[in-house]
Amino acid sequence: MSDEKVTIKVNDHGSIRITGDVELIDGEGNEFKVGKSFSLCRCGESSKKPFCDGTHKKIDFDSAPRAK
């Protein structure tokens, strides 16, 4: 991994977008293969968990949290 800044964006009514050089590890320590940019499911309904497949659009997922 490099010292590149990683950005994690919580998209309104959608996924969590990760951009940068990161490792994504499951609960047993196994690494998912990811590129420099990918989206994680936030609605819980993706058929490609933990990755987003766009299902949030079909189910009208409603969440737009804001930092305070």
PDB file of N, CA, C, O and CB in Angstrom:
ATOM      1  N   MET A   1       0.844  -1.183   0.000  1.00  0.00           N
ATOM      2  CA  MET A   1       0.000   0.000   0.000  1.00  0.00           C
ATOM      3  C   MET A   1       0.887   1.243   0.000  1.00  0.00           C
ATOM      4  O   MET A   1       1.982   1.245   0.562  1.00  0.00           O
ATOM      5  CB  MET A   1      -0.959   0.000   1.222  1.00  0.00           C
ATOM      6  N   SER A   2       0.398   2.274  -0.629  1.00  0.00           N
ATOM      7  CA  SER A   2       1.147   3.531  -0.710  1.00  0.00           C
ATOM      8  C   SER A   2       0.625   4.529   0.313  1.00  0.00           C
ATOM      9  O   SER A   2      -0.306   4.243   1.066  1.00  0.00           O
ATOM     10  CB  SER A   2       1.059   4.128  -2.128  1.00  0.00           C
ATOM     11  N   ASP A   3       1.239   5.696   0.323  1.00  0.00           N
ATOM     12  CA  ASP A   3       0.803   6.772   1.213  1.00  0.00           C
ATOM     13  C   ASP A   3      -0.252   7.655   0.559  1.00  0.00           C
ATOM     14  O   ASP A   3      -0.550   8.742   1.054  1.00  0.00           O
ATOM     15  CB  ASP A   3       1.994   7.619   1.636  1.00  0.00           C
ATOM     16  N   GLU A   4      -0.810   7.194  -0.543  1.00  0.00           N
ATOM     17  CA  GLU A   4      -1.849   7.937  -1.260  1.00  0.00           C
ATOM     18  C   GLU A   4      -3.066   8.140  -0.350  1.00  0.00           C
ATOM     19  O   GLU A   4      -3.446   7.246   0.407  1.00  0.00           O
ATOM     20  CB  GLU A   4      -2.260   7.192  -2.563  1.00  0.00           C
ATOM     21  N   LYS A   5      -3.662   9.319  -0.439  1.00  0.00           N
ATOM     22  CA  LYS A   5      -4.859   9.605   0.349  1.00  0.00           C
ATOM     23  C   LYS A   5      -6.021   8.756  -0.147  1.00  0.00           C
ATOM     24  O   LYS A   5      -6.243   8.635  -1.351  1.00  0.00           O
ATOM     25  CB  LYS A   5      -5.218  11.106   0.280  1.00  0.00           C
ATOM     26  N   VAL A   6      -6.751   8.178   0.778  1.00  0.00           N
ATOM     27  CA  VAL A   6      -7.932   7.377   0.471  1.00  0.00           C
ATOM     28  C   VAL A   6      -9.160   8.232   0.751  1.00  0.00           C
ATOM     29  O   VAL A   6      -9.223   8.929   1.764  1.00  0.00           O
ATOM     30  CB  VAL A   6      -7.961   6.048   1.307  1.00  0.00           C
ATOM     31  N   THR A   7     -10.138   8.176  -0.155  1.00  0.00           N
ATOM     32  CA  THR A   7     -11.389   8.898   0.024  1.00  0.00           C
ATOM     33  C   THR A   7     -12.521   7.889   0.135  1.00  0.00           C
ATOM     34  O   THR A   7     -12.624   6.962  -0.668  1.00  0.00           O
ATOM     35  CB  THR A   7     -11.640   9.891  -1.148  1.00  0.00           C
ATOM     36  N   ILE A   8     -13.371   8.080   1.144  1.00  0.00           N
ATOM     37  CA  ILE A   8     -14.560   7.252   1.331  1.00  0.00           C
ATOM     38  C   ILE A   8     -15.752   8.193   1.331  1.00  0.00           C
ATOM     39  O   ILE A   8     -15.873   9.055   2.200  1.00  0.00           O
ATOM     40  CB  ILE A   8     -14.489   6.403   2.663  1.00  0.00           C
ATOM     41  N   LYS A   9     -16.642   8.021   0.341  1.00  0.00           N
ATOM     42  CA  LYS A   9     -17.793   8.905   0.197  1.00  0.00           C
ATOM     43  C   LYS A   9     -19.085   8.124   0.378  1.00  0.00           C
ATOM     44  O   LYS A   9     -19.304   7.112  -0.288  1.00  0.00           O
ATOM     45  CB  LYS A   9     -17.775   9.600  -1.172  1.00  0.00           C
ATOM     46  N   VAL A  10     -19.935   8.593   1.276  1.00  0.00           N
ATOM     47  CA  VAL A  10     -21.256   8.004   1.480  1.00  0.00           C
ATOM     48  C   VAL A  10     -22.204   8.714   0.516  1.00  0.00           C
ATOM     49  O   VAL A  10     -22.573   9.868   0.732  1.00  0.00           O
ATOM     50  CB  VAL A  10     -21.740   8.141   2.987  1.00  0.00           C
ATOM     51  N   ASN A  11     -22.590   8.020  -0.538  1.00  0.00           N
ATOM     52  CA  ASN A  11     -23.466   8.611  -1.555  1.00  0.00           C
ATOM     53  C   ASN A  11     -24.904   8.664  -1.074  1.00  0.00           C
ATOM     54  O   ASN A  11     -25.395   7.717  -0.459  1.00  0.00           O
ATOM     55  CB  ASN A  11     -23.383   7.820  -2.862  1.00  0.00           C
ATOM     56  N   ASP A  12     -25.574   9.763  -1.351  1.00  0.00           N
ATOM     57  CA  ASP A  12     -26.985   9.896  -1.010  1.00  0.00           C
ATOM     58  C   ASP A  12     -27.779   8.777  -1.665  1.00  0.00           C
ATOM     59  O   ASP A  12     -27.687   8.560  -2.874  1.00  0.00           O
ATOM     60  CB  ASP A  12     -27.530  11.274  -1.444  1.00  0.00           C
ATOM     61  N   HIS A  13     -28.558   8.070  -0.856  1.00  0.00           N
ATOM     62  CA  HIS A  13     -29.477   7.032  -1.338  1.00  0.00           C
ATOM     63  C   HIS A  13     -28.762   5.932  -2.118  1.00  0.00           C
ATOM     64  O   HIS A  13     -29.368   5.276  -2.966  1.00  0.00           O
ATOM     65  CB  HIS A  13     -30.548   7.656  -2.211  1.00  0.00           C
ATOM     66  N   GLY A  14     -27.472   5.729  -1.833  1.00  0.00           N
ATOM     67  CA  GLY A  14     -26.713   4.738  -2.598  1.00  0.00           C
ATOM     68  C   GLY A  14     -25.552   4.135  -1.835  1.00  0.00           C
ATOM     69  O   GLY A  14     -25.606   3.943  -0.620  1.00  0.00           O
ATOM     70  N   SER A  15     -24.522   3.847  -2.568  1.00  0.00           N
ATOM     71  CA  SER A  15     -23.381   3.087  -2.078  1.00  0.00           C
ATOM     72  C   SER A  15     -22.385   3.925  -1.287  1.00  0.00           C
ATOM     73  O   SER A  15     -22.532   5.136  -1.127  1.00  0.00           O
ATOM     74  CB  SER A  15     -22.682   2.443  -3.226  1.00  0.00           C
ATOM     75  N   ILE A  16     -21.368   3.225  -0.802  1.00  0.00           N
ATOM     76  CA  ILE A  16     -20.195   3.854  -0.220  1.00  0.00           C
ATOM     77  C   ILE A  16     -19.090   3.707  -1.255  1.00  0.00           C
ATOM     78  O   ILE A  16     -18.730   2.586  -1.616  1.00  0.00           O
ATOM     79  CB  ILE A  16     -19.797   3.209   1.175  1.00  0.00           C
ATOM     80  N   ARG A  17     -18.549   4.811  -1.736  1.00  0.00           N
ATOM     81  CA  ARG A  17     -17.537   4.811  -2.787  1.00  0.00           C
ATOM     82  C   ARG A  17     -16.158   4.985  -2.159  1.00  0.00           C
ATOM     83  O   ARG A  17     -15.920   5.942  -1.422  1.00  0.00           O
ATOM     84  CB  ARG A  17     -17.814   5.931  -3.826  1.00  0.00           C
ATOM     85  N   ILE A  18     -15.247   4.050  -2.457  1.00  0.00           N
ATOM     86  CA  ILE A  18     -13.887   4.094  -1.940  1.00  0.00           C
ATOM     87  C   ILE A  18     -12.951   4.332  -3.114  1.00  0.00           C
ATOM     88  O   ILE A  18     -13.005   3.629  -4.124  1.00  0.00           O
ATOM     89  CB  ILE A  18     -13.518   2.778  -1.175  1.00  0.00           C
ATOM     90  N   THR A  19     -12.094   5.334  -2.965  1.00  0.00           N
ATOM     91  CA  THR A  19     -11.124   5.657  -4.002  1.00  0.00           C
ATOM     92  C   THR A  19      -9.754   5.752  -3.348  1.00  0.00           C
ATOM     93  O   THR A  19      -9.580   6.469  -2.362  1.00  0.00           O
ATOM     94  CB  THR A  19     -11.494   6.986  -4.740  1.00  0.00           C
ATOM     95  N   GLY A  20      -8.795   5.042  -3.886  1.00  0.00           N
ATOM     96  CA  GLY A  20      -7.442   5.047  -3.350  1.00  0.00           C
ATOM     97  C   GLY A  20      -6.919   3.633  -3.202  1.00  0.00           C
ATOM     98  O   GLY A  20      -7.603   2.665  -3.532  1.00  0.00           O
ATOM     99  N   ASP A  21      -5.714   3.525  -2.707  1.00  0.00           N
ATOM    100  CA  ASP A  21      -5.033   2.242  -2.561  1.00  0.00           C
ATOM    101  C   ASP A  21      -5.386   1.633  -1.207  1.00  0.00           C
ATOM    102  O   ASP A  21      -4.789   1.989  -0.190  1.00  0.00           O
ATOM    103  CB  ASP A  21      -3.495   2.411  -2.704  1.00  0.00           C
ATOM    104  N   VAL A  22      -6.353   0.717  -1.190  1.00  0.00           N
ATOM    105  CA  VAL A  22      -6.776   0.078   0.054  1.00  0.00           C
ATOM    106  C   VAL A  22      -6.856  -1.430  -0.123  1.00  0.00           C
ATOM    107  O   VAL A  22      -6.917  -1.935  -1.244  1.00  0.00           O
ATOM    108  CB  VAL A  22      -8.133   0.631   0.513  1.00  0.00           C
ATOM    109  N   GLU A  23      -6.854  -2.139   0.995  1.00  0.00           N
ATOM    110  CA  GLU A  23      -7.117  -3.573   1.015  1.00  0.00           C
ATOM    111  C   GLU A  23      -8.490  -3.761   1.635  1.00  0.00           C
ATOM    112  O   GLU A  23      -8.816  -3.112   2.630  1.00  0.00           O
ATOM    113  CB  GLU A  23      -6.008  -4.364   1.810  1.00  0.00           C
ATOM    114  N   LEU A  24      -9.296  -4.639   1.061  1.00  0.00           N
ATOM    115  CA  LEU A  24     -10.609  -4.960   1.604  1.00  0.00           C
ATOM    116  C   LEU A  24     -10.550  -6.411   2.062  1.00  0.00           C
ATOM    117  O   LEU A  24     -10.329  -7.319   1.260  1.00  0.00           O
ATOM    118  CB  LEU A  24     -11.761  -4.728   0.543  1.00  0.00           C
ATOM    119  N   ILE A  25     -10.748  -6.619   3.356  1.00  0.00           N
ATOM    120  CA  ILE A  25     -10.566  -7.932   3.977  1.00  0.00           C
ATOM    121  C   ILE A  25     -11.899  -8.418   4.558  1.00  0.00           C
ATOM    122  O   ILE A  25     -12.647  -7.634   5.142  1.00  0.00           O
ATOM    123  CB  ILE A  25      -9.471  -7.872   5.087  1.00  0.00           C
ATOM    124  N   ASP A  26     -12.193  -9.728   4.394  1.00  0.00           N
ATOM    125  CA  ASP A  26     -13.415 -10.275   4.988  1.00  0.00           C
ATOM    126  C   ASP A  26     -13.182 -10.656   6.452  1.00  0.00           C
ATOM    127  O   ASP A  26     -12.083 -10.466   6.974  1.00  0.00           O
ATOM    128  CB  ASP A  26     -13.900 -11.502   4.188  1.00  0.00           C
ATOM    129  N   GLY A  27     -14.197 -11.184   7.105  1.00  0.00           N
ATOM    130  CA  GLY A  27     -14.141 -11.508   8.523  1.00  0.00           C
ATOM    131  C   GLY A  27     -13.136 -12.585   8.889  1.00  0.00           C
ATOM    132  O   GLY A  27     -12.773 -12.726  10.057  1.00  0.00           O
ATOM    133  N   GLU A  28     -12.682 -13.348   7.899  1.00  0.00           N
ATOM    134  CA  GLU A  28     -11.687 -14.402   8.153  1.00  0.00           C
ATOM    135  C   GLU A  28     -10.279 -13.980   7.746  1.00  0.00           C
ATOM    136  O   GLU A  28      -9.332 -14.760   7.846  1.00  0.00           O
ATOM    137  CB  GLU A  28     -12.071 -15.674   7.409  1.00  0.00           C
ATOM    138  N   GLY A  29     -10.156 -12.731   7.284  1.00  0.00           N
ATOM    139  CA  GLY A  29      -8.835 -12.235   6.888  1.00  0.00           C
ATOM    140  C   GLY A  29      -8.492 -12.444   5.423  1.00  0.00           C
ATOM    141  O   GLY A  29      -7.362 -12.188   5.009  1.00  0.00           O
ATOM    142  N   ASN A  30      -9.458 -12.909   4.635  1.00  0.00           N
ATOM    143  CA  ASN A  30      -9.229 -13.106   3.199  1.00  0.00           C
ATOM    144  C   ASN A  30      -9.413 -11.788   2.468  1.00  0.00           C
ATOM    145  O   ASN A  30     -10.301 -10.999   2.793  1.00  0.00           O
ATOM    146  CB  ASN A  30     -10.188 -14.182   2.624  1.00  0.00           C
ATOM    147  N   GLU A  31      -8.565 -11.560   1.481  1.00  0.00           N
ATOM    148  CA  GLU A  31      -8.599 -10.290   0.751  1.00  0.00           C
ATOM    149  C   GLU A  31      -9.506 -10.366  -0.478  1.00  0.00           C
ATOM    150  O   GLU A  31      -9.403 -11.293  -1.281  1.00  0.00           O
ATOM    151  CB  GLU A  31      -7.186  -9.889   0.329  1.00  0.00           C
ATOM    152  N   PHE A  32     -10.396  -9.376  -0.615  1.00  0.00           N
ATOM    153  CA  PHE A  32     -11.171  -9.215  -1.844  1.00  0.00           C
ATOM    154  C   PHE A  32     -10.271  -8.530  -2.866  1.00  0.00           C
ATOM    155  O   PHE A  32      -9.464  -7.674  -2.504  1.00  0.00           O
ATOM    156  CB  PHE A  32     -12.493  -8.388  -1.596  1.00  0.00           C
ATOM    157  N   LYS A  33     -10.398  -8.889  -4.109  1.00  0.00           N
ATOM    158  CA  LYS A  33      -9.665  -8.200  -5.167  1.00  0.00           C
ATOM    159  C   LYS A  33     -10.435  -6.944  -5.545  1.00  0.00           C
ATOM    160  O   LYS A  33     -11.592  -7.013  -5.961  1.00  0.00           O
ATOM    161  CB  LYS A  33      -9.455  -9.125  -6.411  1.00  0.00           C
ATOM    162  N   VAL A  34      -9.783  -5.796  -5.396  1.00  0.00           N
ATOM    163  CA  VAL A  34     -10.410  -4.520  -5.716  1.00  0.00           C
ATOM    164  C   VAL A  34      -9.427  -3.661  -6.505  1.00  0.00           C
ATOM    165  O   VAL A  34      -8.214  -3.854  -6.434  1.00  0.00           O
ATOM    166  CB  VAL A  34     -10.872  -3.787  -4.427  1.00  0.00           C
ATOM    167  N   GLY A  35      -9.968  -2.724  -7.246  1.00  0.00           N
ATOM    168  CA  GLY A  35      -9.143  -1.767  -7.974  1.00  0.00           C
ATOM    169  C   GLY A  35      -8.940  -0.517  -7.138  1.00  0.00           C
ATOM    170  O   GLY A  35      -9.144  -0.528  -5.924  1.00  0.00           O
ATOM    171  N   LYS A  36      -8.542   0.547  -7.789  1.00  0.00           N
ATOM    172  CA  LYS A  36      -8.303   1.828  -7.109  1.00  0.00           C
ATOM    173  C   LYS A  36      -9.600   2.529  -6.741  1.00  0.00           C
ATOM    174  O   LYS A  36      -9.579   3.497  -5.980  1.00  0.00           O
ATOM    175  CB  LYS A  36      -7.464   2.741  -7.987  1.00  0.00           C
ATOM    176  N   SER A  37     -10.732   2.060  -7.266  1.00  0.00           N
ATOM    177  CA  SER A  37     -12.016   2.680  -6.983  1.00  0.00           C
ATOM    178  C   SER A  37     -13.089   1.591  -7.056  1.00  0.00           C
ATOM    179  O   SER A  37     -13.146   0.821  -8.015  1.00  0.00           O
ATOM    180  CB  SER A  37     -12.318   3.853  -7.985  1.00  0.00           C
ATOM    181  N   PHE A  38     -13.930   1.544  -6.032  1.00  0.00           N
ATOM    182  CA  PHE A  38     -15.011   0.561  -6.003  1.00  0.00           C
ATOM    183  C   PHE A  38     -16.103   1.046  -5.057  1.00  0.00           C
ATOM    184  O   PHE A  38     -15.888   1.962  -4.263  1.00  0.00           O
ATOM    185  CB  PHE A  38     -14.485  -0.837  -5.569  1.00  0.00           C
ATOM    186  N   SER A  39     -17.274   0.423  -5.148  1.00  0.00           N
ATOM    187  CA  SER A  39     -18.412   0.815  -4.309  1.00  0.00           C
ATOM    188  C   SER A  39     -18.877  -0.360  -3.469  1.00  0.00           C
ATOM    189  O   SER A  39     -18.970  -1.490  -3.947  1.00  0.00           O
ATOM    190  CB  SER A  39     -19.574   1.343  -5.172  1.00  0.00           C
ATOM    191  N   LEU A  40     -19.166  -0.071  -2.208  1.00  0.00           N
ATOM    192  CA  LEU A  40     -19.697  -1.072  -1.295  1.00  0.00           C
ATOM    193  C   LEU A  40     -21.194  -0.848  -1.102  1.00  0.00           C
ATOM    194  O   LEU A  40     -21.669   0.287  -1.076  1.00  0.00           O
ATOM    195  CB  LEU A  40     -18.958  -1.025   0.062  1.00  0.00           C
ATOM    196  N   CYS A  41     -21.925  -1.952  -0.968  1.00  0.00           N
ATOM    197  CA  CYS A  41     -23.368  -1.898  -0.750  1.00  0.00           C
ATOM    198  C   CYS A  41     -23.672  -1.284   0.605  1.00  0.00           C
ATOM    199  O   CYS A  41     -23.009  -1.576   1.600  1.00  0.00           O
ATOM    200  CB  CYS A  41     -23.986  -3.301  -0.852  1.00  0.00           C
ATOM    201  N   ARG A  42     -24.677  -0.435   0.627  1.00  0.00           N
ATOM    202  CA  ARG A  42     -25.141   0.162   1.875  1.00  0.00           C
ATOM    203  C   ARG A  42     -26.595  -0.200   2.145  1.00  0.00           C
ATOM    204  O   ARG A  42     -27.051  -0.105   3.285  1.00  0.00           O
ATOM    205  CB  ARG A  42     -24.976   1.682   1.834  1.00  0.00           C
ATOM    206  N   CYS A  43     -27.330  -0.616   1.113  1.00  0.00           N
ATOM    207  CA  CYS A  43     -28.756  -0.917   1.298  1.00  0.00           C
ATOM    208  C   CYS A  43     -28.984  -2.333   1.820  1.00  0.00           C
ATOM    209  O   CYS A  43     -30.056  -2.627   2.350  1.00  0.00           O
ATOM    210  CB  CYS A  43     -29.503  -0.731  -0.015  1.00  0.00           C
ATOM    211  N   GLY A  44     -27.994  -3.216   1.679  1.00  0.00           N
ATOM    212  CA  GLY A  44     -28.111  -4.584   2.151  1.00  0.00           C
ATOM    213  C   GLY A  44     -28.759  -5.545   1.182  1.00  0.00           C
ATOM    214  O   GLY A  44     -28.950  -6.714   1.517  1.00  0.00           O
ATOM    215  N   GLU A  45     -29.104  -5.087  -0.016  1.00  0.00           N
ATOM    216  CA  GLU A  45     -29.839  -5.925  -0.969  1.00  0.00           C
ATOM    217  C   GLU A  45     -29.034  -6.330  -2.206  1.00  0.00           C
ATOM    218  O   GLU A  45     -29.577  -7.000  -3.083  1.00  0.00           O
ATOM    219  CB  GLU A  45     -31.071  -5.205  -1.407  1.00  0.00           C
ATOM    220  N   SER A  46     -27.779  -5.951  -2.302  1.00  0.00           N
ATOM    221  CA  SER A  46     -26.954  -6.285  -3.468  1.00  0.00           C
ATOM    222  C   SER A  46     -26.776  -7.791  -3.602  1.00  0.00           C
ATOM    223  O   SER A  46     -26.644  -8.492  -2.599  1.00  0.00           O
ATOM    224  CB  SER A  46     -25.585  -5.604  -3.367  1.00  0.00           C
ATOM    225  N   SER A  47     -26.770  -8.290  -4.824  1.00  0.00           N
ATOM    226  CA  SER A  47     -26.482  -9.708  -5.070  1.00  0.00           C
ATOM    227  C   SER A  47     -24.976  -9.932  -5.186  1.00  0.00           C
ATOM    228  O   SER A  47     -24.531 -11.067  -5.361  1.00  0.00           O
ATOM    229  CB  SER A  47     -27.196 -10.196  -6.356  1.00  0.00           C
ATOM    230  N   LYS A  48     -24.189  -8.863  -5.089  1.00  0.00           N
ATOM    231  CA  LYS A  48     -22.727  -8.964  -5.188  1.00  0.00           C
ATOM    232  C   LYS A  48     -22.038  -8.492  -3.906  1.00  0.00           C
ATOM    233  O   LYS A  48     -20.910  -8.001  -3.955  1.00  0.00           O
ATOM    234  CB  LYS A  48     -22.221  -8.145  -6.379  1.00  0.00           C
ATOM    235  N   LYS A  49     -22.708  -8.636  -2.760  1.00  0.00           N
ATOM    236  CA  LYS A  49     -22.158  -8.171  -1.489  1.00  0.00           C
ATOM    237  C   LYS A  49     -20.727  -8.661  -1.305  1.00  0.00           C
ATOM    238  O   LYS A  49     -20.429  -9.808  -1.637  1.00  0.00           O
ATOM    239  CB  LYS A  49     -23.032  -8.642  -0.322  1.00  0.00           C
ATOM    240  N   PRO A  50     -19.862  -7.844  -0.799  1.00  0.00           N
ATOM    241  CA  PRO A  50     -20.110  -6.551  -0.177  1.00  0.00           C
ATOM    242  C   PRO A  50     -20.184  -5.404  -1.181  1.00  0.00           C
ATOM    243  O   PRO A  50     -20.329  -4.246  -0.791  1.00  0.00           O
ATOM    244  CB  PRO A  50     -19.039  -6.264   0.830  1.00  0.00           C
ATOM    245  N   PHE A  51     -20.087  -5.720  -2.466  1.00  0.00           N
ATOM    246  CA  PHE A  51     -20.054  -4.681  -3.493  1.00  0.00           C
ATOM    247  C   PHE A  51     -21.460  -4.259  -3.925  1.00  0.00           C
ATOM    248  O   PHE A  51     -22.409  -5.040  -3.852  1.00  0.00           O
ATOM    249  CB  PHE A  51     -19.266  -5.169  -4.703  1.00  0.00           C
ATOM    250  N   CYS A  52     -21.568  -3.039  -4.363  1.00  0.00           N
ATOM    251  CA  CYS A  52     -22.830  -2.486  -4.846  1.00  0.00           C
ATOM    252  C   CYS A  52     -23.115  -2.998  -6.257  1.00  0.00           C
ATOM    253  O   CYS A  52     -22.213  -3.062  -7.092  1.00  0.00           O
ATOM    254  CB  CYS A  52     -22.795  -0.938  -4.825  1.00  0.00           C
ATOM    255  N   ASP A  53     -24.370  -3.361  -6.520  1.00  0.00           N
ATOM    256  CA  ASP A  53     -24.791  -3.741  -7.866  1.00  0.00           C
ATOM    257  C   ASP A  53     -25.906  -2.841  -8.392  1.00  0.00           C
ATOM    258  O   ASP A  53     -26.513  -3.142  -9.421  1.00  0.00           O
ATOM    259  CB  ASP A  53     -25.248  -5.189  -7.878  1.00  0.00           C
ATOM    260  N   GLY A  54     -26.180  -1.739  -7.692  1.00  0.00           N
ATOM    261  CA  GLY A  54     -27.198  -0.790  -8.137  1.00  0.00           C
ATOM    262  C   GLY A  54     -28.605  -1.088  -7.648  1.00  0.00           C
ATOM    263  O   GLY A  54     -29.536  -0.358  -7.986  1.00  0.00           O
ATOM    264  N   THR A  55     -28.783  -2.142  -6.861  1.00  0.00           N
ATOM    265  CA  THR A  55     -30.110  -2.507  -6.382  1.00  0.00           C
ATOM    266  C   THR A  55     -30.776  -1.379  -5.608  1.00  0.00           C
ATOM    267  O   THR A  55     -32.003  -1.273  -5.612  1.00  0.00           O
ATOM    268  CB  THR A  55     -30.024  -3.737  -5.514  1.00  0.00           C
ATOM    269  N   HIS A  56     -29.992  -0.535  -4.943  1.00  0.00           N
ATOM    270  CA  HIS A  56     -30.563   0.570  -4.156  1.00  0.00           C
ATOM    271  C   HIS A  56     -31.499   1.442  -4.987  1.00  0.00           C
ATOM    272  O   HIS A  56     -32.455   2.011  -4.461  1.00  0.00           O
ATOM    273  CB  HIS A  56     -29.446   1.432  -3.571  1.00  0.00           C
ATOM    274  N   LYS A  57     -31.222   1.544  -6.285  1.00  0.00           N
ATOM    275  CA  LYS A  57     -32.084   2.342  -7.177  1.00  0.00           C
ATOM    276  C   LYS A  57     -33.444   1.673  -7.366  1.00  0.00           C
ATOM    277  O   LYS A  57     -34.470   2.351  -7.430  1.00  0.00           O
ATOM    278  CB  LYS A  57     -31.402   2.546  -8.550  1.00  0.00           C
ATOM    279  N   LYS A  58     -33.449   0.341  -7.457  1.00  0.00           N
ATOM    280  CA  LYS A  58     -34.685  -0.410  -7.688  1.00  0.00           C
ATOM    281  C   LYS A  58     -35.583  -0.447  -6.461  1.00  0.00           C
ATOM    282  O   LYS A  58     -36.805  -0.532  -6.580  1.00  0.00           O
ATOM    283  CB  LYS A  58     -34.360  -1.822  -8.116  1.00  0.00           C
ATOM    284  N   ILE A  59     -34.971  -0.384  -5.273  1.00  0.00           N
ATOM    285  CA  ILE A  59     -35.771  -0.497  -4.040  1.00  0.00           C
ATOM    286  C   ILE A  59     -36.005   0.853  -3.375  1.00  0.00           C
ATOM    287  O   ILE A  59     -36.531   0.921  -2.264  1.00  0.00           O
ATOM    288  CB  ILE A  59     -35.085  -1.434  -3.055  1.00  0.00           C
ATOM    289  N   ASP A  60     -35.614   1.926  -4.056  1.00  0.00           N
ATOM    290  CA  ASP A  60     -35.779   3.290  -3.519  1.00  0.00           C
ATOM    291  C   ASP A  60     -35.160   3.443  -2.138  1.00  0.00           C
ATOM    292  O   ASP A  60     -35.784   3.969  -1.217  1.00  0.00           O
ATOM    293  CB  ASP A  60     -37.258   3.655  -3.454  1.00  0.00           C
ATOM    294  N   PHE A  61     -33.911   2.969  -2.009  1.00  0.00           N
ATOM    295  CA  PHE A  61     -33.164   3.114  -0.754  1.00  0.00           C
ATOM    296  C   PHE A  61     -33.095   4.577  -0.381  1.00  0.00           C
ATOM    297  O   PHE A  61     -32.741   5.408  -1.217  1.00  0.00           O
ATOM    298  CB  PHE A  61     -31.738   2.519  -0.874  1.00  0.00           C
ATOM    299  N   ASP A  62     -33.424   4.914   0.850  1.00  0.00           N
ATOM    300  CA  ASP A  62     -33.515   6.301   1.290  1.00  0.00           C
ATOM    301  C   ASP A  62     -32.595   6.552   2.476  1.00  0.00           C
ATOM    302  O   ASP A  62     -32.914   6.191   3.609  1.00  0.00           O
ATOM    303  CB  ASP A  62     -34.958   6.653   1.655  1.00  0.00           C
ATOM    304  N   SER A  63     -31.461   7.168   2.210  1.00  0.00           N
ATOM    305  CA  SER A  63     -30.528   7.523   3.277  1.00  0.00           C
ATOM    306  C   SER A  63     -29.571   8.580   2.747  1.00  0.00           C
ATOM    307  O   SER A  63     -28.928   8.385   1.716  1.00  0.00           O
ATOM    308  CB  SER A  63     -29.749   6.270   3.793  1.00  0.00           C
ATOM    309  N   ALA A  64     -29.482   9.678   3.441  1.00  0.00           N
ATOM    310  CA  ALA A  64     -28.594  10.763   3.036  1.00  0.00           C
ATOM    311  C   ALA A  64     -27.977  11.398   4.295  1.00  0.00           C
ATOM    312  O   ALA A  64     -28.267  12.549   4.623  1.00  0.00           O
ATOM    313  CB  ALA A  64     -29.370  11.834   2.187  1.00  0.00           C
ATOM    314  N   PRO A  65     -27.116  10.628   5.001  1.00  0.00           N
ATOM    315  CA  PRO A  65     -26.526  11.162   6.231  1.00  0.00           C
ATOM    316  C   PRO A  65     -25.580  12.341   5.951  1.00  0.00           C
ATOM    317  O   PRO A  65     -24.987  12.439   4.877  1.00  0.00           O
ATOM    318  CB  PRO A  65     -25.771  10.053   6.970  1.00  0.00           C
ATOM    319  N   ARG A  66     -25.459  13.218   6.931  1.00  0.00           N
ATOM    320  CA  ARG A  66     -24.591  14.381   6.824  1.00  0.00           C
ATOM    321  C   ARG A  66     -23.648  14.430   8.006  1.00  0.00           C
ATOM    322  O   ARG A  66     -24.032  14.113   9.132  1.00  0.00           O
ATOM    323  CB  ARG A  66     -25.413  15.673   6.738  1.00  0.00           C
ATOM    324  N   ALA A  67     -22.421  14.824   7.752  1.00  0.00           N
ATOM    325  CA  ALA A  67     -21.440  15.029   8.825  1.00  0.00           C
ATOM    326  C   ALA A  67     -21.842  16.282   9.598  1.00  0.00           C
ATOM    327  O   ALA A  67     -22.339  17.247   9.018  1.00  0.00           O
ATOM    328  CB  ALA A  67     -19.974  15.162   8.252  1.00  0.00           C
ATOM    329  N   LYS A  68     -21.629  16.256  10.873  1.00  0.00           N
ATOM    330  CA  LYS A  68     -21.980  17.416  11.705  1.00  0.00           C
ATOM    331  C   LYS A  68     -20.773  17.941  12.409  1.00  0.00           C
ATOM    332  O   LYS A  68     -20.869  18.916  13.155  1.00  0.00           O
ATOM    333  CB  LYS A  68     -23.054  17.063  12.720  1.00  0.00           C
TER     334      LYS A  68
END
